[in-house]
Amino acid sequence: MKYRLHYHLQGLMILIAFLLLGSLPAVATLSAASDVAVASAPGAPVLTDGEAKWLSFDVLQISFNTNQAGSYYLGIMNPAFSPSAATLMRGSPTEIEAGVYTTHYNGFNFSNRAMFILVANDNGISNILMITIPDNDKTPGTPFIQQSDRGITRPRDNIAWLSITGDKPASFYYLFISAGESFVPDAQHIEKNGATGVMFIERLESNITIYDIPVDGGMLYVVAKNPLGYGNLLTVEIPAFTAPTSVSLTNLVVSVGKLTPDFDPNITNYSVSVPNDIKEITVYATPNDPNARVIRVQRVNLDELSERQSLYDLHGRRFPLDLERNTIAVQVNTEELNTNIYVLYTITVNRDGSQPLAEGFNTEIISGSSITNEINMDVYTAVQNLTDDFRIRYNTTIYATGNPFSVTVSRSNTIATIMTTASYESGSLTTMARLNDDGTLTAIPTMKDESGNLVVLIKEAGDSVLVPLSIVANFSDIGRLTRTVHEEIILAASRMIVNGTGRGRFTPDSSVTAQDSVTMLMRAASIPVDWAAAIETGAEHGIISADIKPKEPMTRINTAHLISNVLRSFGAAPALTDNDIDELLSSFRDVGHLTDDERADLAITVKLGIFQGHGNGTMRPNDILLRSQVASLSVRLQSVIFSLR
């Protein structure tokens, strides 16, 4: 009878353990080193370092270390029991790898219970480890968070992305601690000193972006909180940065100076110093993967860098340089630009600012941004008015080729390369126009660089609203002109440098007046001018004498003087010696009677290719200029201005 009672009690205990095993997912668990029993056979797995702790009121975490992979079995029962290996192995096994194994149990009351585990493989059965489950000191209803399947990633050397999931809506707080620091923050410290976000249970994942991460990584601490209190503290190791091969560079070279440090695909921040007289630098970047996209973000303030900025193909691209510090960003993406896999390389170019910058045109790379609906309506009205006026008066077609956008330049007289996400019909665009305070539009000098980027000349510093326009003139009286002159007139009209004389005519053979000449030349140089007040405006800028009569015909030498003064107004006229002047004019036999000042003005225009002579050794400096000729000269002047950037 005593034997039977003992047998039934032992069977009941096994049955209870089996039922408990069947009610939970099988997980490996260890006890502390003091709980370790001797392995059943030499060479069998050994389990150590078992630990159990409550992450929240509903979530228990257990972890242990196994020196071998194998099938692990778990039993949960009164710590007074000592189950055998045969008893534990009646449950369903879980396959695990060697090393530390961690898992969680949800929603169970484990008071006065212990976990017994073993691992078995072909080498034998391990020791049985007991882990005592501590008392639950967590508040019911507090949130539990953990890494999602996406986990932690390093898209570039100073950024990490962590994806987390949670079981309840909550606010979460996170704090980064650099590698090598031993400080472990508590929940209150993280909430007070860290960044914050909101986690919604409807969203399966919440993403955290951590900036300014050192290359060698560190630890990220995340805690969630709801009205009932703090949940678990999630500790995530941020790995050291290694550039993915698919989005790294094999080479990064600058046209002037030497990168510091030497290029390495896993180093993404560089500097280079250049002398004062270097006004631009060219960057060459070669991707490791031929299918990767090397893209230029632009010259940037990295604190304001975002993925919304326009991206452009980069291959041997030139960047204008300001004095002192310039930052150039080079980004490498996979072929699909919308992926999160990319590396950002930055080059800080230090240009010696100890010498004053010579006068001339400033250069900037600027970003275009969207405008308000109210300004959009102003632009629509302005374009419509301009379209109606030019169609009736000049038989010229005008329409907006895309969306207007705003830009800001920090200095006057700026030749700006515009990085914009605004869409426009690149093939039909002929000029950008600026929206004036009075609701009218004024064309500004516009070109496209070798990569198709818009380049404009903006006279005044500050904010401007720009509108891409297509302007097509239909002059009926220029068909008999030479092809070059015909094309230059059409080009000048498409840029609103010239208009026409009415009824679809340009009257190319009419002599040009001082009023006409100064108007065309100032338009070509982005100097705001109204035809009726052209002489007064020109005099204010030092371009023409206020004593000139508006209707006075203009000679070639008079116009050379105006062009040189336009360049001088920007500080961009080339300085010539007497020998330079003599050499430049030596090909023309009819300029000997000119004054020294006239010779200097003419030499400037010859050097820049604006005046070219008549091909027979003559310049005819005293000939009266025609409208067709000043249109050509204005187009050439505008091209020269852009060449000086």
DOTI-203128 format. One record per residue (C-alpha): residue in three letters; chain; z, y, x. Coordinates in steps of 0.001 Angstrom, whole numbers. Layout:
BEGIN
 code unit      pz      py      px
  ALA    A       Z       Y       X
...
***
This chain:
BEGIN
 code unit      pz      py      px
  MET    A       0       0       0
  LYS    A     892    2352    2805
  TYR    A   -2433    1519    4488
  ARG    A   -4384    2166    1294
  LEU    A   -2607    5553     734
  HIS    A   -3398    6622    4280
  TYR    A   -7028    5521    3816
  HIS    A   -7422    7450     561
  LEU    A   -5838   10613    1999
  GLN    A   -8159   10463    5000
  GLY    A  -11163    9935    2712
  LEU    A  -10109   12869     536
  MET    A   -9868   15133    3572
  ILE    A  -13345   14069    4716
  LEU    A  -14716   14634    1225
  ILE    A  -13232   18154    1081
  ALA    A  -14686   18964    4499
  PHE    A  -18059   17582    3467
  LEU    A  -18092   19642     280
  LEU    A  -17204   22748    2240
  LEU    A  -19960   21983    4726
  GLY    A  -22462   21569    1940
  SER    A  -21549   24893     357
  LEU    A  -22356   26960    3459
  PRO    A  -25347   27251    5782
  ALA    A  -24774   25301    8965
  VAL    A  -23911   27555   11910
  ALA    A  -22585   26961   15401
  THR    A  -19044   28230   16079
  LEU    A  -16687   28086   19055
  SER    A  -13060   28461   19719
  ALA    A  -11361   30291   22524
  ALA    A  -11293   28624   25906
  SER    A   -7826   27260   25205
  ASP    A   -9256   25320   22266
  VAL    A  -11912   23565   24319
  ALA    A  -11720   19814   24309
  VAL    A  -13223   17575   26969
  ALA    A  -16855   16699   26311
  SER    A  -17437   13194   25113
  ALA    A  -19656   12243   28041
  PRO    A  -20628   13617   31460
  GLY    A  -23697   15895   31156
  ALA    A  -23144   16606   27448
  PRO    A  -23152   20218   26170
  VAL    A  -20082   22365   26769
  LEU    A  -19005   25011   24248
  THR    A  -16888   28025   25201
  ASP    A  -15942   31563   24225
  GLY    A  -15699   31146   20484
  GLU    A  -14839   34225   18421
  ALA    A  -14600   35155   14738
  LYS    A  -14275   38704   13397
  TRP    A  -14726   40472   10095
  LEU    A  -17572   42982   10061
  SER    A  -16844   44056    6496
  PHE    A  -14768   42739    3644
  ASP    A  -17584   40333    2735
  VAL    A  -19110   39490    6123
  LEU    A  -17595   37282    8814
  GLN    A  -19269   37030   12221
  ILE    A  -18790   34076   14551
  SER    A  -20144   33623   18057
  PHE    A  -19862   31115   20871
  ASN    A  -21563   30061   24068
  THR    A  -23304   26757   24716
  ASN    A  -24641   25740   28087
  GLN    A  -27365   23573   26492
  ALA    A  -29712   23717   23539
  GLY    A  -29155   21231   20760
  SER    A  -28154   20614   17140
  TYR    A  -24921   22232   16146
  TYR    A  -22605   21210   13316
  LEU    A  -19861   23177   11592
  GLY    A  -16797   22292    9570
  ILE    A  -14418   24769    7883
  MET    A  -10971   23501    6998
  ASN    A   -7227   23900    7462
  PRO    A   -6480   24467   11149
  ALA    A   -3897   21700   10982
  PHE    A   -6690   19133   10633
  SER    A   -8445   17660   13656
  PRO    A  -11869   16437   12446
  SER    A  -13774   13863   14443
  ALA    A  -17328   14280   15707
  ALA    A  -18493   11734   13133
  THR    A  -16926   13841   10352
  LEU    A  -18606   17079   11505
  MET    A  -21979   15424   12011
  ARG    A  -22199   14451    8335
  GLY    A  -23336   18026    7634
  SER    A  -26815   19489    8130
  PRO    A  -27494   20589   11721
  THR    A  -28955   23893   12984
  GLU    A  -31099   23924   16108
  ILE    A  -29981   26524   18663
  GLU    A  -30902   27528   22199
  ALA    A  -28588   27663   25201
  GLY    A  -26533   30842   25553
  VAL    A  -24482   32963   23170
  TYR    A  -25121   32164   19535
  THR    A  -24068   34576   16782
  THR    A  -24283   34233   13005
  HIS    A  -22732   35630    9823
  TYR    A  -21170   34301    6648
  ASN    A  -21179   36348    3467
  GLY    A  -18963   36460     408
  PHE    A  -16340   33772    1131
  ASN    A  -12549   33828    1313
  PHE    A  -11655   32126    4581
  SER    A   -7918   32784    4533
  ASN    A   -5891   30130    6349
  ARG    A   -9055   28410    7577
  ALA    A  -10530   27515   10940
  MET    A  -14022   26611   12041
  PHE    A  -14729   23438   13979
  ILE    A  -18074   23050   15702
  LEU    A  -19935   20810   18086
  VAL    A  -23400   20635   19619
  ALA    A  -25258   17384   20151
  ASN    A  -28464   16573   22046
  ASP    A  -29948   13694   24008
  ASN    A  -27342   14217   26734
  GLY    A  -24470   13522   24343
  ILE    A  -22012   15241   22043
  SER    A  -20125   18344   23137
  ASN    A  -16456   19119   22890
  ILE    A  -15211   20174   19439
  LEU    A  -14286   23874   19380
  MET    A  -11919   25382   16886
  ILE    A  -12164   29069   15970
  THR    A   -9275   30474   14009
  ILE    A  -10460   32924   11322
  PRO    A   -8370   36116   11488
  ASP    A   -6908   37896    8485
  ASN    A   -9409   40160    6714
  ASP    A   -8346   43782    7259
  LYS    A  -11528   45344    5841
  THR    A  -11755   47376    2629
  PRO    A  -13591   45694    -275
  GLY    A  -16984   47268   -1113
  THR    A  -17669   48851    2295
  PRO    A  -21246   48486    3638
  PHE    A  -22544   45985    6124
  ILE    A  -25499   46775    8406
  GLN    A  -27479   44778   10919
  GLN    A  -30752   44973   12825
  SER    A  -33858   44098   10843
  ASP    A  -36470   41716   12155
  ARG    A  -38241   44668   13832
  GLY    A  -35124   45391   15876
  ILE    A  -35178   47873   18751
  THR    A  -38363   49129   20460
  ARG    A  -39196   51685   23189
  PRO    A  -42515   53399   22276
  ARG    A  -42163   55710   25270
  ASP    A  -39745   56228   28095
  ASN    A  -37465   58777   26391
  ILE    A  -37486   57445   22822
  ALA    A  -36158   54344   21090
  TRP    A  -36710   53151   17526
  LEU    A  -34156   50980   15720
  SER    A  -34739   49391   12337
  ILE    A  -31622   48405   10354
  THR    A  -30890   46796    6997
  GLY    A  -27801   47035    4831
  ASP    A  -26289   45449    1751
  LYS    A  -25251   48677      -5
  PRO    A  -26417   52293    -283
  ALA    A  -24588   54265    2396
  SER    A  -24752   57017    4955
  PHE    A  -25025   55839    8510
  TYR    A  -24130   57536   11778
  TYR    A  -25331   56676   15258
  LEU    A  -24415   57678   18782
  PHE    A  -26096   56843   22075
  ILE    A  -24073   56143   25220
  SER    A  -25951   56015   28540
  ALA    A  -26061   52856   30603
  GLY    A  -23132   52500   32988
  GLU    A  -20616   54338   30790
  SER    A  -17666   52210   29655
  PHE    A  -16695   54365   26668
  VAL    A  -16936   52537   23322
  PRO    A  -16658   54970   20376
  ASP    A  -14875   54217   17127
  ALA    A  -16293   54988   13670
  GLN    A  -14634   58413   13391
  HIS    A  -15985   59506   16779
  ILE    A  -19501   58369   15875
  GLU    A  -19439   60239   12571
  LYS    A  -18154   63414   14208
  ASN    A  -20400   63456   17281
  GLY    A  -23476   61442   16322
  ALA    A  -26589   61909   14219
  THR    A  -26808   60794   10612
  GLY    A  -29187   59229    8100
  VAL    A  -29155   57715    4624
  MET    A  -29714   54059    3785
  PHE    A  -30889   53027     337
  ILE    A  -30581   49439    -768
  GLU    A  -33974   49716   -2501
  ARG    A  -35554   50248     910
  LEU    A  -35383   47056    2876
  GLU    A  -35263   48921    6169
  SER    A  -33998   52245    7487
  ASN    A  -35465   53526   10733
  ILE    A  -33622   55498   13413
  THR    A  -35398   57458   16154
  ILE    A  -33258   58250   19192
  TYR    A  -34555   60927   21564
  ASP    A  -33803   61734   25207
  ILE    A  -33095   58122   26145
  PRO    A  -32910   57493   29915
  VAL    A  -35476   55121   31352
  ASP    A  -32775   52564   32132
  GLY    A  -31523   52506   28532
  GLY    A  -27945   52285   27288
  MET    A  -25943   51369   24182
  LEU    A  -26428   52583   20627
  TYR    A  -23511   52484   18213
  VAL    A  -24190   52621   14471
  VAL    A  -21668   52693   11645
  ALA    A  -22264   52868    7889
  LYS    A  -20003   54595    5389
  ASN    A  -19760   54856    1615
  PRO    A  -17025   56327    -642
  LEU    A  -14882   53229     -65
  GLY    A  -14825   53612    3706
  TYR    A  -16500   52559    6948
  GLY    A  -18346   49294    7263
  ASN    A  -19023   47373   10440
  LEU    A  -19799   48896   13819
  LEU    A  -23260   47782   14927
  THR    A  -23706   47748   18691
  VAL    A  -27285   47634   19981
  GLU    A  -28364   47486   23597
  ILE    A  -31387   49719   24246
  PRO    A  -33456   48044   26943
  ALA    A  -34914   49744   29987
  PHE    A  -38366   51183   29439
  THR    A  -41433   49302   30587
  ALA    A  -44825   50662   29584
  PRO    A  -46736   48080   27508
  THR    A  -49829   46987   29398
  SER    A  -52038   47705   26366
  VAL    A  -51076   51402   26317
  SER    A  -50326   52243   29942
  LEU    A  -52403   54067   32529
  THR    A  -53733   52641   35762
  ASN    A  -54305   56097   37198
  LEU    A  -53357   59715   36549
  VAL    A  -54900   62403   38765
  VAL    A  -54950   66200   38778
  SER    A  -57716   68317   40294
  VAL    A  -55344   70535   42291
  GLY    A  -52131   69535   44050
  LYS    A  -50339   66189   44125
  LEU    A  -48225   64547   41465
  THR    A  -44526   64146   42162
  PRO    A  -43438   61366   42160
  ASP    A  -46437   59222   43059
  PHE    A  -48070   57705   40009
  ASP    A  -46530   54557   38591
  PRO    A  -47442   53230   35097
  ASN    A  -43753   52977   34201
  ILE    A  -42957   56556   35252
  THR    A  -44042   58993   32577
  ASN    A  -42783   62393   33778
  TYR    A  -44485   64197   36682
  SER    A  -44679   67635   38205
  VAL    A  -47202   69443   40396
  SER    A  -47145   72875   42046
  VAL    A  -50243   75046   42447
  PRO    A  -50796   78485   43999
  ASN    A  -51123   81675   41989
  ASP    A  -54900   81883   42176
  ILE    A  -55349   78525   40394
  LYS    A  -55959   79440   36746
  GLU    A  -56791   75988   35413
  ILE    A  -56245   72357   36250
  THR    A  -58213   69235   35342
  VAL    A  -56461   66010   34354
  TYR    A  -58080   62587   34749
  ALA    A  -56444   59619   33019
  THR    A  -57578   55982   33125
  PRO    A  -56160   53438   30641
  ASN    A  -55187   49972   31765
  ASP    A  -56783   48392   28702
  PRO    A  -60449   49365   28168
  ASN    A  -59837   49217   24413
  ALA    A  -56997   51750   24585
  ARG    A  -57515   55372   23598
  VAL    A  -56546   58059   26110
  ILE    A  -55885   61198   24119
  ARG    A  -54810   64720   24943
  VAL    A  -52008   66101   22847
  GLN    A  -52474   69574   24360
  ARG    A  -50500   71930   26527
  VAL    A  -47191   71807   24691
  ASN    A  -43569   72657   24297
  LEU    A  -42251   69088   24317
  ASP    A  -39290   70058   22149
  GLU    A  -41758   70763   19358
  LEU    A  -44047   67798   19982
  SER    A  -44677   65665   16934
  GLU    A  -47095   62939   15981
  ARG    A  -48741   65292   13471
  GLN    A  -50432   67323   16187
  SER    A  -54181   66935   16624
  LEU    A  -55310   64408   19190
  TYR    A  -58467   64642   21245
  ASP    A  -60270   62367   23668
  LEU    A  -59232   63107   27228
  HIS    A  -61501   62451   30167
  GLY    A  -61545   64941   32982
  ARG    A  -60308   67765   30748
  ARG    A  -59513   71269   32006
  PHE    A  -56312   73040   31051
  PRO    A  -55815   76807   31531
  LEU    A  -52555   77681   33268
  ASP    A  -50037   80409   32586
  LEU    A  -47797   81735   35314
  GLU    A  -44704   79680   36072
  ARG    A  -44262   76537   33951
  ASN    A  -46992   74673   32032
  THR    A  -46511   71295   30358
  ILE    A  -49478   68994   29728
  ALA    A  -49034   65858   27634
  VAL    A  -51291   62793   27906
  GLN    A  -50840   60089   25303
  VAL    A  -52212   56535   25429
  ASN    A  -52622   54697   22127
  THR    A  -53957   51354   21090
  GLU    A  -57424   51446   19600
  GLU    A  -55828   51858   16160
  LEU    A  -54308   55353   16432
  ASN    A  -51951   54854   13497
  THR    A  -49850   52222   15261
  ASN    A  -46431   52914   16732
  ILE    A  -47405   51522   20128
  TYR    A  -48106   54323   22563
  VAL    A  -46918   55875   25821
  LEU    A  -46634   59600   26471
  TYR    A  -47104   60863   30027
  THR    A  -46191   64482   30807
  ILE    A  -47190   66706   33716
  THR    A  -45285   69919   34406
  VAL    A  -47539   72300   36335
  ASN    A  -45667   75046   38181
  ARG    A  -48010   77908   39004
  ASP    A  -46695   80386   41555
  GLY    A  -45758   83522   39642
  SER    A  -44653   85646   42570
  GLN    A  -47966   87519   42587
  PRO    A  -49064   89619   39600
  LEU    A  -51851   88088   37556
  ALA    A  -55088   90011   37845
  GLU    A  -56290   91780   34730
  GLY    A  -58825   89984   32609
  PHE    A  -58935   87618   29685
  ASN    A  -55906   85511   28942
  THR    A  -56356   81868   28001
  GLU    A  -54265   79776   25655
  ILE    A  -54429   76462   23865
  ILE    A  -53175   77033   20345
  SER    A  -52659   74955   17225
  GLY    A  -54101   75717   13822
  SER    A  -51852   75263   10802
  SER    A  -52331   75251    7056
  ILE    A  -51933   78378    4920
  THR    A  -50410   79139    1533
  ASN    A  -52327   78921   -1721
  GLU    A  -52030   82695   -2117
  ILE    A  -53751   83331    1216
  ASN    A  -56318   80688     329
  MET    A  -57234   82732   -2737
  ASP    A  -57538   85876    -592
  VAL    A  -59891   84000    1735
  TYR    A  -61953   82693   -1181
  THR    A  -62346   86231   -2566
  ALA    A  -63256   87652     853
  VAL    A  -65893   84974    1488
  GLN    A  -67373   85471   -1962
  ASN    A  -67618   89239   -1502
  LEU    A  -69192   88848    1933
  THR    A  -71648   86255     631
  ASP    A  -72808   88475   -2238
  ASP    A  -73136   91555     -19
  PHE    A  -75173   89878    2725
  ARG    A  -77427   88010     317
  ILE    A  -78378   91221   -1459
  ARG    A  -78574   93583    1529
  TYR    A  -79832   91386    4360
  ASN    A  -81242   88209    2782
  THR    A  -78604   86313    4790
  THR    A  -76825   83181    3574
  ILE    A  -73079   82864    4216
  TYR    A  -70660   80139    3182
  ALA    A  -67335   78728    4380
  THR    A  -67831   75427    6201
  GLY    A  -64233   74236    5840
  ASN    A  -60625   75122    5200
  PRO    A  -59106   78315    6617
  PHE    A  -56091   78011    8907
  SER    A  -53643   80253   10723
  VAL    A  -53233   80654   14479
  THR    A  -50898   82602   16733
  VAL    A  -51674   83987   20175
  SER    A  -48921   85360   22373
  ARG    A  -51042   87906   24246
  SER    A  -53909   90276   23518
  ASN    A  -57425   89679   24850
  THR    A  -56989   85926   24612
  ILE    A  -59711   83321   24824
  ALA    A  -58072   80552   22829
  THR    A  -58981   76888   22489
  ILE    A  -57923   75837   19009
  MET    A  -56416   72441   18278
  THR    A  -56540   72112   14501
  THR    A  -56388   69362   11880
  ALA    A  -58375   71541    9464
  SER    A  -61691   70002    8526
  TYR    A  -64979   71838    8849
  GLU    A  -68660   71035    9114
  SER    A  -69036   71158   12869
  GLY    A  -72811   71128   12829
  SER    A  -73212   74102   10488
  LEU    A  -70405   76339   11755
  THR    A  -71745   79429   13526
  THR    A  -68676   81663   13838
  MET    A  -65033   82061   12949
  ALA    A  -64017   85111   10965
  ARG    A  -60627   86797   10814
  LEU    A  -59068   87783    7489
  ASN    A  -58173   91482    7698
  ASP    A  -55224   93169    6018
  ASP    A  -57591   94894    3564
  GLY    A  -58984   91551    2372
  THR    A  -62269   91746    4305
  LEU    A  -63559   89389    6981
  THR    A  -64516   90237   10553
  ALA    A  -66385   87739   12694
  ILE    A  -64846   86995   16088
  PRO    A  -66645   85573   19131
  THR    A  -66804   81803   18774
  MET    A  -68142   78912   20800
  LYS    A  -67571   75196   21178
  ASP    A  -66544   73745   24509
  GLU    A  -68000   70615   26066
  SER    A  -65745   68437   23895
  GLY    A  -66561   70217   20649
  ASN    A  -63298   72139   20442
  LEU    A  -63430   75623   18937
  VAL    A  -62953   78480   21411
  VAL    A  -62475   82019   20105
  LEU    A  -61798   85462   21564
  ILE    A  -58885   87168   19803
  LYS    A  -58336   90803   20665
  GLU    A  -54829   91372   19302
  ALA    A  -51698   89273   19846
  GLY    A  -49896   87816   16828
  ASP    A  -50855   85809   13761
  SER    A  -54375   85527   12384
  VAL    A  -55967   83663    9493
  LEU    A  -59338   82274   10567
  VAL    A  -62189   81068    8377
  PRO    A  -65040   78836    9632
  LEU    A  -68354   80315    8453
  SER    A  -71986   79369    8477
  ILE    A  -74318   82378    8617
  VAL    A  -78078   81945    8410
  ALA    A  -80317   85026    8622
  ASN    A  -83770   84956    7069
  PHE    A  -85472   87941    8705
  SER    A  -89104   88200    7705
  ASP    A  -90307   90337   10624
  ILE    A  -89298   88451   13795
  GLY    A  -91711   85527   13695
  ARG    A  -94152   87101   16156
  LEU    A  -91520   87597   18875
  THR    A  -91192   85301   21847
  ARG    A  -89170   82164   21239
  THR    A  -86265   83328   23417
  VAL    A  -85957   86727   21740
  HIS    A  -86353   85161   18294
  GLU    A  -83545   82678   18998
  GLU    A  -81232   85356   20408
  ILE    A  -81679   87547   17324
  ILE    A  -80924   84616   15000
  LEU    A  -77916   83711   17155
  ALA    A  -76638   87295   17136
  ALA    A  -76999   87398   13350
  SER    A  -75231   84045   12930
  ARG    A  -72260   85532   14806
  MET    A  -72382   88796   12790
  ILE    A  -73112   90818   15935
  VAL    A  -76187   92206   14195
  ASN    A  -77047   92348   10524
  GLY    A  -80419   93763    9570
  THR    A  -81985   96883    8163
  GLY    A  -82290   95714    4573
  ARG    A  -84704   93772    2373
  GLY    A  -84692   90818    4740
  ARG    A  -85940   92799    7721
  PHE    A  -84539   93265   11198
  THR    A  -87077   95810   12496
  PRO    A  -86916   94460   16062
  ASP    A  -89198   97132   17572
  SER    A  -87170  100112   16382
  SER    A  -85415  102072   19084
  VAL    A  -81678  101534   19134
  THR    A  -79201  104392   18819
  ALA    A  -75917  104939   20622
  GLN    A  -74135  104136   17360
  ASP    A  -76011  100826   16988
  SER    A  -75583   99822   20624
  VAL    A  -71860  100410   20881
  THR    A  -71323   98652   17536
  MET    A  -73185   95506   18626
  LEU    A  -71543   95341   22040
  MET    A  -68007   95819   20698
  ARG    A  -68604   93152   18046
  ALA    A  -69730   90798   20802
  ALA    A  -66423   91461   22591
  SER    A  -64167   91075   19519
  ILE    A  -63278   94772   19446
  PRO    A  -62769   95736   15767
  VAL    A  -65323   98406   14894
  ASP    A  -66784  100036   11819
  TRP    A  -70388  101189   12262
  ALA    A  -69671  104609   10734
  ALA    A  -66920  105308   13304
  ALA    A  -68415  103390   16213
  ILE    A  -68584  106326   18647
  GLU    A  -64943  107289   18021
  THR    A  -63767  103670   18399
  GLY    A  -65832  103206   21541
  ALA    A  -64382  106380   23038
  GLU    A  -60831  105162   22306
  HIS    A  -61543  102014   24339
  GLY    A  -63212  103939   27181
  ILE    A  -66605  102413   26442
  ILE    A  -68629  105505   25501
  SER    A  -68181  109261   25736
  ALA    A  -67020  110954   22565
  ASP    A  -69663  113635   23221
  ILE    A  -72559  111214   22692
  LYS    A  -74490  111884   19510
  PRO    A  -74547  108798   17231
  LYS    A  -78318  108924   16733
  GLU    A  -79175  109444   20396
  PRO    A  -81570  106750   21681
  MET    A  -80157  104443   24324
  THR    A  -81880  103736   27619
  ARG    A  -81452  100548   29600
  ILE    A  -79248  102261   32167
  ASN    A  -77123  103828   29397
  THR    A  -76597  100371   27903
  ALA    A  -75725   98886   31306
  HIS    A  -73012  101524   31481
  LEU    A  -71679  100492   28033
  ILE    A  -71651   96799   28960
  SER    A  -69812   97461   32217
  ASN    A  -67263   99586   30343
  VAL    A  -66706   96807   27800
  LEU    A  -65846   94446   30655
  ARG    A  -63685   97112   32311
  SER    A  -61735   97530   29070
  PHE    A  -60598   93915   29526
  GLY    A  -60131   94266   33285
  ALA    A  -62902   91704   33682
  ALA    A  -65654   93664   35455
  PRO    A  -66373   92145   38874
  ALA    A  -65478   94327   41869
  LEU    A  -68556   94979   44013
  THR    A  -68899   96509   47470
  ASP    A  -71766   98822   48396
  ASN    A  -73404   95934   50209
  ASP    A  -73059   93768   47090
  ILE    A  -74721   96454   44979
  ASP    A  -77575   96928   47423
  GLU    A  -78215   93199   47603
  LEU    A  -78137   92726   43808
  LEU    A  -80616   95568   43231
  SER    A  -82863   94863   46201
  SER    A  -85378   93027   44001
  PHE    A  -86089   96094   41868
  ARG    A  -88284   98830   43340
  ASP    A  -87650  101397   40579
  VAL    A  -83859  101936   40807
  GLY    A  -83662  104074   43940
  HIS    A  -83234  107316   41991
  LEU    A  -80111  106166   40139
  THR    A  -76714  107659   40911
  ASP    A  -74085  105547   42669
  ASP    A  -72219  104991   39379
  GLU    A  -75400  103974   37587
  ARG    A  -76316  101583   40376
  ALA    A  -72833  100032   40225
  ASP    A  -73082   99552   36423
  LEU    A  -76538   98035   36675
  ALA    A  -75495   95745   39546
  ILE    A  -72628   94359   37444
  THR    A  -74986   93428   34606
  VAL    A  -77484   91893   37038
  LYS    A  -74793   89834   38759
  LEU    A  -73660   88452   35383
  GLY    A  -77224   87717   34225
  ILE    A  -77159   90169   31335
  PHE    A  -79960   92399   32598
  GLN    A  -82720   90412   34276
  GLY    A  -85581   92848   34856
  HIS    A  -89191   92458   33810
  GLY    A  -90263   89833   36333
  ASN    A  -92579   92148   38263
  GLY    A  -90028   93796   40518
  THR    A  -89107   96494   38003
  MET    A  -86014   97205   35899
  ARG    A  -87362  100257   34027
  PRO    A  -83855  101727   33785
  ASN    A  -84953  104771   31787
  ASP    A  -86850  102883   29077
  ILE    A  -85531  103263   25552
  LEU    A  -84061   99973   24344
  LEU    A  -85199   98265   21151
  ARG    A  -82993   96603   18526
  SER    A  -84285   93185   19567
  GLN    A  -83310   93829   23185
  VAL    A  -79736   94951   22400
  ALA    A  -79301   91870   20194
  SER    A  -80247   89727   23192
  LEU    A  -77968   91685   25527
  SER    A  -75028   91297   23102
  VAL    A  -75444   87521   22954
  ARG    A  -75567   87360   26767
  LEU    A  -72462   89559   27032
  GLN    A  -70568   87221   24726
  SER    A  -71613   84209   26791
  VAL    A  -70419   85960   29955
  ILE    A  -67035   86689   28374
  PHE    A  -66512   83028   27529
  SER    A  -67590   82013   31024
  LEU    A  -64727   84101   32438
  ARG    A  -62015   81979   30774
***
